[in-house]
């Protein structure tokens, strides 16, 4: 994905991620990354981007909660 973005050094993120004009190489790179993420966590791909985001943010929330518990024990 980063290599794809390097092909457009003068473009802003707003330019690159405009849904009407997003370069195909960048779109394809994101799809490839999404597939890799899906394969890390499930046998079947997520049905939607929202489903993927909810899953990942849920995992992050649990991780952060766990880190907070560790810090609480260290201070005791």
RAFEN-V435311 format. One record per backbone hydrogen bond with DSSP energy under -1.0 kcal/mol. NH is the residue of the N-H (numbers start at 0). CO is the residue of the C=O. E is the energy in kcal/mol with one decimal. If there is no record, write none. Layout:
NH;CO;E, NH;CO;E
This chain:
4;0;-2.2, 5;1;-1.8, 7;4;-1.9, 10;7;-1.5, 15;11;-2.6, 16;12;-2.6, 20;17;-1.5, 21;17;-1.5, 26;22;-2.4, 27;23;-3.0, 28;24;-1.7, 29;25;-2.2, 30;26;-2.1, 31;27;-2.2, 32;28;-2.3, 33;29;-2.8, 34;30;-2.2, 35;31;-1.9, 36;32;-2.5, 37;33;-2.7, 38;34;-2.2, 39;35;-1.2, 40;36;-1.0, 41;37;-2.4, 51;47;-1.8, 52;48;-2.8, 53;49;-2.8, 54;50;-2.0, 55;51;-2.6, 56;52;-3.0, 57;53;-1.9, 58;54;-2.1, 59;55;-2.3, 60;56;-2.5, 61;57;-2.0, 62;58;-2.2, 63;59;-2.8, 64;60;-2.3, 65;61;-2.3, 66;62;-2.2, 67;63;-2.1, 68;64;-1.7, 69;65;-1.8, 70;66;-2.1, 71;67;-1.8, 72;68;-1.7, 73;69;-1.9, 74;70;-1.6
